[in-house]
Amino acid sequence: MPTVLTRAATMPRELGANVMTKNAAGRAGRPGPEIRCTGTAVLVPPPRDADGAPAVPGLEIDVARSHGDTAVVAVAGEIDLHTADTLRARLVALHAAGSRRLVVDFAGVAFCDATGLGALVAAHNEISADGGRIALARVRPAQRRLLRITGLHRLFTLHNDPDEAFV
């Protein structure tokens, strides 16, 4: 990869801007230090989990067991801005693969924010449009309270144990 050499003070003028620059000491009007970008970019394919789906650091999603058209999906880690879309996509993919009913086991979920709740709602909307359902099991008290505050306890059936979903 070629080396790029630019003088920070001339760049704004070259772009047509009328901007004063600051040097490293913060004094206006003097040229700043030269910026050198060197190196080679190496593209590494993203890691995959056991099922071949992209692995996301901080979140594990595995099918713990299935019975008929119901699958228990064990989720462990944190469901937040960085992991929520992966959860949604994985649930939708499991439904598309034939699991009509998904029981999401929250026993290993240490944290779930509003983005995580949004991902669950989005997955519910996609799955229920095709006749599927999502239930939640072993939701921690703080997360259960959040589901009640937001009214989502009416959207998802809550179970104390994933085995209750098979009855």
C-alpha positions, 0 to 999 in steps of 0.5 A: 500500500502506498504511503500517503503524506499530507501537510495538515496546514495545506489540506483545508486550502486545497479543499477550498475552505477558509479555515485557520489551522492549529499546530501541535501547540495550539497556536493558530495560523502556523502549519501543523505537523505532517501526518503520515499514514503507512501500513497494510490493511489485512482483512480477516473474516469474522469469526463464526459460531458452531452453526456457521452464523457470525459470532458476536463478542459478548453474546452467545446464541445456541439452540439448547434443545428442540421438540417438534416445532419448538426450539429453546434458544439459550442466550448468554451475554449482553444484549445491547446496541452491538449485539441486538441485531444479531439476536434478531437475525438469529431468531428469524433464521431459526424460525425460517429453518422450521422452528415455529415456536421459539423459547428464548432462555434468558438465564445467561443474559446479564444485561438487556437494554432498550435496543435488545428489547427492540430487537426482540419486538422486531423478531416477534413482528417478523416471526408472528407475521408468518404464524410463529411465536416467541416466548421468554424463559428465566428472565431475571427480575430486573429484566422482567420489571423492564418488560412490565414497565414497557408493556412487553409482558403482554407481547411475550409469554413469560416462563420460569423454566423453559420446560414449561413451554413444552406443556 
